[in-house]
């Protein structure tokens, strides 16, 4: 039920030139009922523009739970994440980029988040992924590279394995040593970080987890500029991600990648 969901903060990263992308995304959130249940929404704008400023001013008038962070410079994703979580007032944080539209009904939103919070609270998972399993949008690089030759991943890039659940119906049967069913109804799989890459896609985590394990440990994450590749750093540095045995949970998901500037 709705009243069972703890308070959480949603952080969105966008650029000033991406008004239409963000607008269409927020429209799906509003139409699907997601927007009205968000206790706190923080939007970080890199390279702010007058058009984005105008749009967000109007958006904020109608949504009193919204905070805006903005800069004339592009600070990249790592600093943006630090600022978004640093300004959040709730324990749980859902990170979103501007181009992930809601594609599931409100009942699924409540169901998926209820499980996600439970998995975090019970220390079953460290991070919960919310990109839609069967309506993921483009691109899905793991599928492009490995579909029909899935077992090659173990000798090339093992941490992409968890993404195979997008097209493999029963991954826990095929790879029982790597996929564990950590919730049955609705279905969620849990996978260790060695076999599940860090992603800038929609993720839910506790803010303390980010600061304890990343911000306070790695100068690159704390100080990274606009050119810093957070995904590349995480997935290429065993001490940051692959060897840490973090647990990542993934279920049916909620959001589809749809950047009209790049992928249609």
C-alpha positions as CSV (number, residue, x, y, z in Angstrom):
1,X,0.0,0.0,0.0
2,X,1.0,3.6,-0.6
3,X,1.3,4.5,3.1
4,X,3.9,1.7,3.6
5,X,6.4,3.4,1.3
6,X,9.0,5.3,3.4
7,X,10.0,8.8,2.4
8,X,12.4,9.0,-0.4
9,X,14.1,11.6,-2.7
10,X,14.1,11.4,-6.5
11,X,17.1,13.2,-8.1
12,X,17.0,14.0,-11.9
13,X,20.1,15.0,-13.9
14,X,19.6,17.0,-17.1
15,X,21.1,19.7,-19.2
16,X,19.7,23.1,-20.1
17,X,19.3,22.0,-23.7
18,X,17.1,19.0,-22.8
19,X,13.8,20.8,-22.0
20,X,11.7,18.7,-24.4
21,X,13.2,15.4,-23.2
22,X,12.6,16.3,-19.6
23,X,9.1,17.6,-20.2
24,X,8.0,14.4,-21.9
25,X,9.5,12.3,-19.2
26,X,7.7,14.3,-16.4
27,X,4.5,14.0,-18.3
28,X,4.6,10.2,-18.1
29,X,5.4,10.4,-14.4
30,X,2.4,12.7,-13.9
31,X,0.0,10.6,-16.1
32,X,1.1,7.5,-14.3
33,X,0.6,8.9,-10.8
34,X,4.3,8.6,-9.9
35,X,4.9,12.4,-9.6
36,X,2.2,12.9,-6.9
37,X,3.8,10.3,-4.5
38,X,7.3,11.7,-4.6
39,X,8.0,13.4,-1.3
40,X,11.0,15.3,-2.6
41,X,12.1,15.9,-6.1
42,X,15.5,17.5,-6.9
43,X,16.4,18.4,-10.4
44,X,20.1,19.2,-11.3
45,X,20.6,21.2,-14.4
46,X,24.1,21.3,-16.0
47,X,24.6,24.2,-18.5
48,X,21.4,25.9,-17.6
49,X,19.5,27.8,-20.3
50,X,16.7,30.4,-20.2
51,X,14.3,27.9,-21.7
52,X,15.0,25.3,-19.1
53,X,14.8,27.9,-16.3
54,X,11.4,29.0,-17.6
55,X,10.1,25.5,-17.8
56,X,11.2,24.5,-14.3
57,X,9.9,27.7,-12.8
58,X,6.4,26.8,-14.2
59,X,6.8,23.2,-13.1
60,X,7.8,24.2,-9.6
61,X,4.7,26.4,-9.2
62,X,2.5,23.3,-9.6
63,X,4.8,20.9,-7.6
64,X,5.8,22.4,-4.2
65,X,8.0,19.4,-3.4
66,X,10.6,20.4,-6.1
67,X,14.1,21.8,-5.5
68,X,16.2,23.1,-8.4
69,X,20.0,23.0,-8.6
70,X,21.6,24.6,-11.6
71,X,24.9,25.8,-13.0
72,X,26.0,27.6,-16.1
73,X,28.8,24.9,-16.4
74,X,28.7,21.2,-17.1
75,X,29.9,19.4,-14.0
76,X,29.3,15.9,-15.3
77,X,27.4,13.1,-13.6
78,X,29.6,12.4,-10.6
79,X,29.5,15.8,-9.0
80,X,25.8,16.1,-9.9
81,X,25.1,12.8,-8.0
82,X,27.1,14.2,-5.0
83,X,25.1,17.4,-5.0
84,X,21.8,15.7,-5.6
85,X,22.3,13.3,-2.7
86,X,23.9,16.0,-0.6
87,X,20.8,18.1,-0.8
88,X,18.4,15.3,-0.2
89,X,16.6,15.2,3.1
90,X,15.5,11.5,3.0
91,X,17.3,8.3,3.6
92,X,16.5,6.7,0.3
93,X,17.4,8.1,-3.1
94,X,16.2,7.2,-6.6
95,X,18.6,8.5,-9.3
96,X,17.1,9.3,-12.7
97,X,18.4,10.8,-15.8
98,X,16.1,13.1,-17.8
99,X,15.2,10.5,-20.4
100,X,13.6,7.6,-18.5
101,X,9.8,7.6,-19.0
102,X,7.4,5.7,-16.8
103,X,5.9,2.8,-18.8
104,X,4.1,0.8,-16.1
105,X,0.8,1.5,-14.3
106,X,0.5,3.0,-10.8
107,X,-0.2,-0.4,-9.2
108,X,3.2,-1.6,-10.4
109,X,4.9,1.6,-9.2
110,X,3.7,0.9,-5.7
111,X,4.5,-2.8,-5.9
112,X,8.0,-2.4,-7.3
113,X,9.0,0.3,-4.7
114,X,7.5,-1.6,-1.8
115,X,9.8,-4.5,-2.7
116,X,12.8,-2.3,-3.3
117,X,12.6,-0.6,0.1
118,X,12.2,-4.0,1.7
119,X,15.3,-5.4,0.0
120,X,17.3,-2.4,1.1
121,X,16.0,-2.3,4.7
122,X,16.6,-6.0,5.2
123,X,20.2,-5.7,3.8
124,X,19.3,-8.2,1.0
125,X,20.4,-5.7,-1.7
126,X,22.6,-2.6,-1.8
127,X,21.1,-1.2,-5.0
128,X,17.8,-1.8,-6.7
129,X,17.5,-1.3,-10.5
130,X,14.3,0.1,-12.1
131,X,14.9,0.1,-15.8
132,X,12.0,-1.8,-17.3
133,X,12.8,-5.4,-17.9
134,X,10.8,-6.0,-21.1
135,X,10.4,-2.4,-22.3
136,X,13.8,-1.1,-21.6
137,X,14.2,1.2,-24.6
138,X,17.4,1.8,-26.6
139,X,20.3,1.2,-26.4
140,X,20.7,-2.1,-24.5
141,X,24.4,-2.7,-25.2
142,X,24.5,-6.1,-23.4
143,X,21.8,-7.4,-25.7
144,X,23.4,-6.0,-28.8
145,X,26.7,-7.6,-28.0
146,X,25.8,-10.9,-26.3
147,X,22.3,-12.0,-27.4
148,X,22.6,-15.6,-28.7
149,X,26.1,-16.0,-27.3
150,X,25.5,-15.2,-23.7
151,X,28.2,-17.4,-22.2
152,X,30.9,-15.5,-23.9
153,X,30.4,-12.8,-21.3
154,X,32.3,-14.7,-18.7
155,X,35.6,-14.4,-20.6
156,X,35.0,-10.8,-21.8
157,X,33.0,-8.7,-19.4
158,X,31.3,-10.8,-16.6
159,X,29.7,-7.9,-14.9
160,X,27.2,-7.5,-17.8
161,X,25.6,-10.8,-17.0
162,X,22.7,-9.4,-14.9
163,X,21.5,-7.5,-17.9
164,X,20.6,-10.7,-19.7
165,X,17.4,-10.9,-17.7
166,X,16.0,-8.4,-20.2
167,X,15.8,-11.3,-22.8
168,X,16.4,-14.5,-20.9
169,X,13.1,-15.6,-19.2
170,X,14.6,-17.7,-16.4
171,X,18.1,-16.6,-15.7
172,X,18.2,-18.3,-12.3
173,X,17.7,-21.6,-13.9
174,X,20.4,-21.0,-16.6
175,X,22.9,-19.5,-14.2
176,X,21.9,-20.6,-10.7
177,X,25.3,-19.7,-9.3
178,X,24.9,-16.0,-10.2
179,X,21.1,-15.2,-10.2
180,X,19.3,-15.6,-6.9
181,X,15.5,-15.1,-6.6
182,X,15.3,-12.6,-3.8
183,X,11.6,-11.9,-4.0
184,X,9.0,-14.1,-5.6
185,X,5.8,-12.0,-6.0
186,X,6.7,-9.8,-7.7
187,X,9.8,-11.5,-9.0
188,X,13.2,-9.9,-8.3
189,X,16.6,-11.4,-8.9
190,X,19.7,-10.5,-6.9
191,X,23.2,-10.6,-8.5
192,X,26.7,-9.8,-7.0
193,X,28.4,-6.7,-8.4
194,X,31.1,-9.0,-10.1
195,X,28.3,-10.1,-12.4
196,X,26.2,-6.9,-12.4
197,X,27.7,-3.6,-13.6
198,X,27.2,-0.2,-12.1
199,X,24.8,1.7,-14.2
200,X,23.6,5.3,-14.5
201,X,20.1,3.9,-15.3
202,X,17.4,4.3,-12.7
203,X,18.6,3.0,-9.3
204,X,17.4,3.1,-5.7
205,X,19.9,3.2,-2.9
206,X,20.5,4.5,0.6
207,X,22.3,7.9,0.6
208,X,24.6,6.7,3.3
209,X,25.7,3.8,1.1
210,X,26.9,6.2,-1.6
211,X,28.8,8.5,0.7
212,X,30.4,5.7,2.7
213,X,31.5,3.5,-0.2
214,X,32.2,6.0,-3.0
215,X,32.2,9.7,-2.2
216,X,34.4,9.3,1.0
217,X,36.7,6.7,-0.6
218,X,37.5,7.8,-4.2
219,X,38.9,11.2,-5.1
220,X,37.8,10.6,-8.7
221,X,34.2,10.4,-7.7
222,X,34.4,13.3,-5.3
223,X,36.2,15.6,-7.6
224,X,35.4,14.3,-11.1
225,X,34.8,16.9,-13.8
226,X,32.6,16.9,-16.8
227,X,34.8,14.5,-18.6
228,X,34.9,11.9,-15.8
229,X,33.2,8.7,-16.9
230,X,31.5,7.3,-13.8
231,X,30.3,4.1,-15.4
232,X,33.7,3.5,-16.9
233,X,35.5,4.1,-13.6
234,X,33.1,1.9,-11.6
235,X,33.2,-1.0,-14.0
236,X,36.9,-0.7,-14.7
237,X,38.1,-0.4,-11.1
238,X,37.7,-3.6,-9.1
239,X,38.1,-1.8,-5.8
240,X,35.2,0.5,-6.6
241,X,32.7,-2.1,-7.8
242,X,33.5,-5.5,-9.4
243,X,35.3,-7.0,-6.4
244,X,33.2,-5.5,-3.6
245,X,30.4,-8.1,-3.7
246,X,27.7,-5.6,-3.5
247,X,24.2,-7.0,-4.2
248,X,22.1,-5.6,-7.0
249,X,18.4,-6.4,-7.2
250,X,16.4,-6.2,-10.4
251,X,12.7,-6.9,-11.0
252,X,10.2,-6.0,-13.7
253,X,11.2,-2.4,-13.5
254,X,9.3,0.8,-14.4
255,X,11.2,3.1,-16.7
256,X,12.0,3.1,-20.4
257,X,15.0,4.9,-21.9
258,X,13.8,7.3,-24.5
259,X,16.1,10.2,-25.4
260,X,14.4,11.9,-28.4
261,X,17.7,13.8,-29.1
262,X,19.6,10.6,-29.7
263,X,17.5,7.4,-29.9
264,X,14.1,8.5,-31.0
